[in-house]
Amino acid sequence: RGHRLDVLSVAFCADGSRLATASWDGTTRVWHVDSGALVQTFTEHTEPVRAVEFSPDGTMVITASRDGTARVLDVSTGEPRHTLEHGGPLVDAMFSPDGRRVVTLGADDTMRVWSATTGESVSAFVPEGAVTAVAISPDGSRLATAAKDGSVRTWSAESGEALTVFRGHSAPVSTMAFSPDGTQLATGGEDGAARVWETASGALVTMLPHAGPVTSVAWSADGRRLATASGDELARLWSLEVDAWHTWGCAVLEERQGHTDDTRRACSQALASRPQVQPTPPAKPLVSTPEAARPEPETITVHGVELVLIPGGTFIMGSPPGEHDRRDHEGPQHEVTLSSFYMARTPVTHAQYALYREANPGVPEPPGWGDERFNQPEQPVIGLTWYEAKAYCDWAGLELPTEAQWEYAARAGSTTAYWFGDETKDL
């Protein structure tokens, strides 16, 4: 504990001994993991800090803030080494794997590359379309950016020149990672597929299907395996060993209409002449716990909103006919059975709603947004219409509670008129 407002980003150092946290309160803090002791507090930013990351050697952290600057900070001395003036609000900043470069990403999708040693600007460029994911090659020479249309591009970190375009995803790409040797790029998209590409040519090496959006990809240290995580609640480990990949590929073609024998023959000949890889079939998940045996966490946090698990059950919904001031639409009483669901512990705050407005510049200010009596970061946002609340939930991956869920949670397992009893004097 230590931040006054929501924590927006966390990062471990490479050896796992320290944890960095960045907050809406404009501070960045470094903690000792085992003891929980506070190591450093950085207060240089004047606006919320959106991202924090350790340098590969753990001696520095890079922070990105809405105040338009990134800061390279010395963990041991607590002093800032460099202030990087990006020119507008920042949403992310990261070190290259070799620690020689720093990359900053602005809210306007402008990207800049800096020297981590001198703090001088190396290059700048603006990718086409909104950036949904970023990756840096192991040697720091290339950047990869993904756009909302599913395309991926690589860029020269030194000159900002566009190098290669990768096309294949039919929905936004949300995660990317270069292989340890930099020769391949793995991407994961909302279209339910992970793909592996040749970095130099942009050629597709293999496609790894999933039953839900792919949310994370990670290479093994030797580059021979790829781990993927997906919205289907599974993590999978894929083998990228040299193997009879063309056999698998042609089996896929057999299942699809419109491919002639000549097409399949040409495909087989072409694939047989190049390095071949095959995902381990069937995709063996690292996490495969049956849902019934997987306990749901009591609390989860989504975009800073803490959700509490409400255990499912059966209750009598509605008010009894003789209840004081009962309205017709509050009956008749009937039995309702609900599965477990999550509900926010508190109303959505100004700080949480501000993240949504920052990510969606066209969203108008709610009533009272500029009134200092009601617009403090920890105060609830007010005056939203149902449609505005629904739009926020859609963006944040949340759901508005149904009337049955709301009443069930409010009753808290009681059968009385109010959760504490039947007498209004106790209200």
C-alpha positions as a printed Julia matrix, in Angstrom:
427×3 Matrix{Float64}:
   0.0     0.0     0.0
   1.11    3.55   -0.64
  -0.63    4.97   -3.72
  -3.55    7.31   -3.08
  -5.4     6.39   -6.29
  -5.75    3.49   -8.75
  -2.63    1.6    -9.83
  -2.51    1.61  -13.64
   0.58   -0.51  -14.36
   2.91   -2.97  -12.6
   6.2    -4.58  -13.63
   8.71   -7.01  -12.13
  12.45   -6.65  -12.6
  14.18   -9.52  -14.39
  15.22  -11.42  -11.24
  11.79  -10.96   -9.61
  13.17   -9.26   -6.5
  11.49   -5.88   -7.04
   8.12   -4.67   -8.26
   7.35   -1.29   -9.81
   3.88    0.27   -9.65
   2.53    3.31  -11.52
  -0.57    5.15  -10.4
  -3.26    7.62  -11.29
  -1.85    9.77   -8.46
   1.16   10.6   -10.68
   3.71    8.63   -8.68
   5.81    5.57   -9.45
   6.97    3.32   -6.63
   9.47    0.47   -6.42
   8.96   -2.25   -3.81
  10.97   -5.14   -2.42
   8.94   -8.24   -3.28
   9.82  -10.47   -0.31
   9.46   -7.88    2.44
   6.97   -5.51    0.81
   9.24   -2.61    1.79
   9.12    0.58   -0.28
  12.45    1.08   -2.08
  11.86    4.3    -4.06
   9.1     6.81   -4.77
   9.29    8.91   -7.94
   7.15   12.05   -8.1
   8.41   13.74  -11.28
   5.17   13.36  -13.29
   2.34   15.89  -13.0
  -0.36   13.63  -14.46
  -1.33    9.93  -14.11
   1.41    7.43  -14.97
   0.03    4.97  -17.52
   2.94    2.52  -17.85
   6.11    1.4   -16.09
   8.82   -1.1   -17.05
  12.23   -2.13  -15.7
  15.34   -2.05  -17.86
  16.68   -5.54  -18.63
  19.45   -5.15  -16.03
  17.02   -3.83  -13.4
  18.94   -0.6   -12.73
  16.34    1.72  -14.29
  12.61    2.05  -14.85
  10.88    3.82  -17.72
   7.54    5.53  -17.07
   4.93    6.98  -19.44
   2.51    9.67  -18.35
  -0.42   11.71  -19.56
   1.74   14.79  -18.97
   3.45   14.09  -22.32
   6.75   12.84  -20.92
   8.49    9.55  -20.34
  11.08    9.36  -17.57
  14.12    7.13  -17.33
  14.63    6.78  -13.57
  17.56    5.38  -11.59
  16.27    2.77   -9.14
  19.29    2.84   -6.81
  19.63    6.64   -6.43
  16.01    7.65   -6.98
  17.14   10.33   -9.44
  15.79   10.87  -12.98
  18.33   10.14  -15.72
  16.39   11.44  -18.72
  13.13   13.23  -19.45
  11.78   12.28  -22.88
   9.45   14.94  -24.3
   7.1    12.97  -26.52
   4.88   15.93  -27.43
   1.51   14.62  -26.21
  -0.07   12.25  -23.66
   1.66    8.86  -23.5
   0.04    5.46  -23.16
   3.1     3.18  -23.1
   6.89    3.07  -22.89
   9.31    0.16  -22.99
  12.99   -0.78  -23.17
  14.42   -2.79  -26.02
  15.54   -6.27  -24.91
  19.2    -5.19  -25.04
  18.47   -2.09  -22.94
  20.01    0.31  -25.48
  16.76    1.84  -26.75
  13.53    3.18  -25.29
  10.28    3.27  -27.26
   7.38    5.57  -26.39
   3.82    5.38  -27.73
   1.52    8.4   -27.64
  -2.24    8.58  -27.35
  -2.18    9.87  -30.95
  -0.36    6.64  -31.97
   2.9     8.49  -32.65
   5.92    6.31  -31.83
   9.38    7.54  -30.92
  12.66    5.7   -30.38
  15.23    7.11  -27.95
  18.72    6.28  -26.77
  18.47    4.92  -23.23
  22.05    6.07  -22.62
  21.82    9.71  -23.75
  18.07   10.34  -23.85
  18.38   11.66  -27.42
  15.68   11.01  -30.02
  16.68    8.37  -32.59
  13.6     8.18  -34.83
   9.88    8.89  -34.95
   7.02    7.59  -37.08
   3.24    7.28  -37.18
   1.88    3.8   -38.0
  -1.24    3.57  -40.15
  -4.34    3.28  -37.97
  -4.7     2.93  -34.22
  -1.92    0.84  -32.64
  -3.19   -2.24  -30.78
   0.13   -3.96  -29.94
   3.87   -3.27  -30.05
   6.94   -5.53  -29.97
  10.7    -4.9   -30.15
  13.18   -7.3   -31.71
  15.81   -8.82  -29.38
  18.62   -6.68  -30.84
  16.49   -3.53  -30.76
  16.84   -2.93  -34.5
  13.18   -3.47  -35.42
   9.79   -2.56  -34.06
   6.53   -4.3   -34.87
   3.18   -2.51  -34.63
  -0.31   -3.91  -35.08
  -3.35   -1.97  -36.3
  -7.07   -2.37  -35.7
  -7.54   -3.81  -39.21
  -5.43   -6.84  -38.22
  -2.34   -5.83  -40.21
   1.15   -5.85  -38.7
   4.15   -3.79  -39.81
   7.82   -3.8   -38.91
   9.93   -0.65  -38.8
  13.59    0.25  -38.59
  14.25    1.54  -35.09
  17.18    3.57  -36.41
  15.45    5.39  -39.29
  11.72    4.89  -38.72
  11.45    3.36  -42.2
   8.61    0.88  -42.82
  10.06   -2.56  -43.62
   7.52   -5.37  -43.94
   3.73   -5.74  -43.87
   2.11   -8.92  -42.47
  -1.5    -9.58  -43.47
  -3.66  -12.5   -42.41
  -5.58  -11.62  -39.26
  -9.22  -10.67  -39.84
  -9.54   -8.77  -36.53
  -7.29   -6.58  -34.34
  -4.0    -8.1   -33.14
  -3.69   -7.76  -29.37
  -0.33   -9.43  -28.66
   3.01   -9.94  -30.44
   6.48  -11.27  -29.67
   9.69  -11.73  -31.66
  11.44  -15.08  -31.44
  14.68  -15.09  -29.39
  16.8   -14.89  -32.56
  14.53  -12.27  -34.15
  13.89  -14.27  -37.32
  10.22  -14.91  -36.58
   7.31  -12.91  -35.21
   4.35  -14.44  -33.37
   1.04  -12.58  -33.35
  -2.26  -13.24  -31.58
  -5.57  -11.75  -32.63
  -9.19  -11.31  -31.71
 -10.0   -13.53  -34.7
  -9.14  -16.59  -32.6
  -5.79  -17.36  -34.19
  -2.09  -17.04  -33.45
   0.23  -16.78  -36.4
   3.98  -17.16  -36.82
   5.68  -15.14  -39.57
   9.13  -14.85  -41.11
  10.36  -11.44  -39.99
  12.37  -10.6   -43.1
   9.91  -11.64  -45.81
   6.55  -11.4   -44.04
   5.73  -14.96  -45.14
   3.32  -16.9   -42.94
   5.03  -19.89  -41.31
   2.05  -21.39  -39.5
  -1.4   -20.59  -38.13
  -2.42  -21.84  -34.67
  -6.22  -21.96  -34.23
  -8.04  -21.21  -30.97
 -11.66  -21.16  -29.84
 -11.45  -17.59  -28.55
  -9.42  -14.37  -28.9
  -5.68  -14.9   -28.42
  -4.59  -12.62  -25.58
  -0.89  -13.47  -25.12
   2.0   -15.19  -26.91
   5.42  -16.1   -25.49
   8.44  -17.93  -26.91
  10.58  -20.47  -25.11
  14.21  -19.44  -24.64
  15.38  -21.72  -27.47
  12.65  -20.54  -29.87
  11.39  -24.07  -30.47
   8.08  -23.68  -28.65
   5.39  -21.04  -28.44
   2.92  -20.6   -25.59
  -0.44  -18.95  -26.27
  -3.28  -17.84  -24.01
  -6.82  -17.46  -25.25
 -10.28  -16.28  -24.29
 -11.39  -19.92  -24.35
  -9.81  -20.18  -20.85
  -6.91  -22.33  -22.04
  -3.17  -21.84  -22.39
  -1.54  -23.96  -25.09
   2.03  -25.0   -25.8
   2.93  -25.48  -29.47
   5.95  -27.26  -30.89
   7.65  -25.42  -33.77
  10.06  -28.25  -34.52
  10.97  -29.07  -38.12
   8.3   -31.6   -39.09
   5.83  -32.56  -41.8
   3.91  -29.3   -41.64
   2.78  -29.62  -45.25
   0.88  -32.8   -44.32
  -1.09  -30.87  -41.74
  -1.6   -27.93  -44.12
  -2.93  -30.11  -46.9
  -5.26  -31.85  -44.43
  -6.74  -28.43  -43.75
  -7.15  -27.83  -47.49
  -8.96  -31.18  -47.78
 -11.59  -29.88  -45.35
 -12.23  -26.71  -47.33
 -14.2   -26.49  -50.53
 -12.88  -24.99  -53.73
  -9.35  -26.48  -53.68
  -8.5   -28.73  -56.6
  -5.99  -31.56  -56.67
  -3.64  -29.26  -58.61
  -3.91  -26.62  -55.87
  -3.12  -29.14  -53.15
  -0.27  -30.63  -55.19
   1.3   -27.19  -55.73
   0.89  -26.37  -52.07
   2.54  -29.63  -51.04
   5.49  -29.16  -53.39
   6.07  -25.58  -52.26
   5.9   -26.42  -48.58
   8.08  -29.49  -48.92
  10.93  -27.31  -50.2
  11.08  -24.99  -47.16
  11.56  -25.34  -43.39
   8.43  -26.9   -42.01
   6.78  -26.58  -38.63
   3.71  -28.1   -37.07
   1.73  -27.22  -33.97
   1.55  -30.12  -31.54
  -1.78  -31.76  -32.46
  -4.12  -31.7   -30.79
  -3.22  -28.38  -29.13
  -2.25  -29.61  -25.68
  -3.05  -26.92  -23.12
  -0.81  -26.19  -20.19
  -3.97  -25.25  -18.29
  -6.83  -27.66  -18.83
  -8.69  -27.74  -15.54
 -12.37  -28.65  -16.03
 -14.51  -25.6   -15.34
 -16.45  -27.39  -12.6
 -13.2   -28.05  -10.73
 -11.74  -24.58  -11.26
 -12.73  -22.31   -8.34
 -13.72  -18.81   -9.34
 -11.73  -16.06   -7.59
 -13.68  -14.1    -4.98
 -12.58  -10.81   -6.49
 -11.18   -9.74   -9.85
 -10.17   -6.32  -11.16
 -10.94   -5.13  -14.69
  -9.73   -1.68  -15.84
  -9.39   -0.69  -12.19
 -12.93   -1.8   -11.28
 -12.98   -4.36   -8.43
 -15.61   -7.05   -9.01
 -16.92   -9.31   -6.24
 -18.15  -12.84   -6.89
 -21.83  -13.28   -6.0
 -22.45  -17.04   -5.53
 -25.37  -18.38   -7.53
 -28.6   -19.51   -5.91
 -32.39  -19.42   -5.89
 -34.5   -16.61   -4.38
 -37.99  -15.15   -4.44
 -37.92  -12.06   -6.65
 -40.39   -9.2    -6.24
 -42.26   -7.58   -3.36
 -45.09   -9.25   -1.4
 -48.59   -7.84   -2.11
 -48.97   -6.25    1.34
 -45.68   -4.33    1.33
 -45.96   -0.58    2.0
 -45.78    1.57   -1.15
 -45.55   -1.54   -3.35
 -45.98   -0.84   -7.06
 -47.67   -3.14   -9.54
 -44.51   -3.8   -11.53
 -42.79   -5.14   -8.38
 -44.82   -8.34   -8.55
 -46.03  -10.96   -8.72
 -43.38  -12.69   -6.65
 -41.72  -15.61   -8.39
 -38.77  -17.94   -7.94
 -35.58  -17.12   -9.85
 -32.4   -19.21  -10.05
 -29.13  -17.48  -10.96
 -25.66  -18.74  -11.76
 -22.71  -17.11  -10.02
 -21.84  -13.66  -11.36
 -19.58  -10.72  -10.62
 -20.72   -7.26   -9.53
 -18.66   -4.12   -8.93
 -17.92   -3.49   -5.27
 -18.34    0.28   -5.73
 -19.76    2.61   -8.39
 -17.47    3.39  -11.34
 -15.29    6.34  -10.35
 -14.23    9.44  -12.27
 -10.7     8.03  -12.5
 -11.95    4.78  -14.03
 -14.32    6.53  -16.45
 -11.54    8.94  -17.45
  -9.51    5.98  -18.76
 -12.45    5.12  -21.02
 -12.77    8.71  -22.28
  -9.03    8.9   -22.89
  -9.15    5.74  -25.01
 -12.27    6.99  -26.85
 -11.83   10.75  -27.51
 -15.34   11.12  -28.98
 -17.1    10.23  -25.72
 -18.8    13.37  -24.34
 -18.41   14.66  -20.8
 -21.13   13.38  -18.43
 -23.15   15.94  -16.45
 -21.13   17.4   -13.59
 -17.81   16.29  -15.08
 -16.3    19.75  -14.57
 -17.89   20.39  -11.17
 -15.18   20.13   -8.51
 -17.76   19.11   -5.92
 -18.44   15.86   -7.78
 -15.48   15.17  -10.07
 -12.7    14.01   -7.74
 -10.92   10.88   -9.03
 -12.34    8.6    -6.31
 -15.92    9.93   -6.56
 -18.57    8.06   -8.59
 -19.28    9.27  -12.11
 -22.9    10.47  -12.31
 -25.56   11.4   -14.85
 -24.89    8.65  -17.4
 -27.71    7.29  -19.53
 -28.21    3.53  -19.73
 -26.67    3.59  -23.21
 -23.58    5.46  -21.99
 -23.16    3.02  -19.1
 -23.56    0.11  -21.52
 -20.94    1.6   -23.87
 -18.47    1.89  -20.98
 -19.1    -1.71  -19.94
 -18.62   -2.94  -23.53
 -15.25   -1.17  -23.67
 -14.14   -2.39  -20.23
 -15.25   -6.0   -20.77
 -17.95   -5.69  -18.1
 -21.71   -6.23  -18.01
 -24.5    -4.2   -16.48
 -26.34   -6.32  -13.88
 -29.81   -7.57  -14.76
 -32.73   -6.63  -12.51
 -32.7   -10.15  -11.07
 -28.95  -10.0   -10.34
 -29.3    -6.58   -8.71
 -32.17   -7.65   -6.42
 -30.48  -10.95   -5.57
 -27.26   -9.18   -4.55
 -29.15   -6.48   -2.62
 -31.12   -9.08   -0.66
 -27.85  -10.7     0.45
 -29.54  -14.05    1.08
 -32.34  -12.61    3.22
 -36.1   -13.23    2.86
 -37.26  -10.06    4.62
 -38.41   -6.83    3.02
 -34.92   -5.43    3.53
 -31.68   -7.3     3.96
 -31.6    -6.28    7.65
 -35.29   -6.96    8.44
 -38.82   -5.71    7.81
 -38.81   -2.43    9.73
 -38.18    0.84    7.89
 -37.11    2.51   11.13
 -33.78    0.74   10.77
 -33.12    2.29    7.37
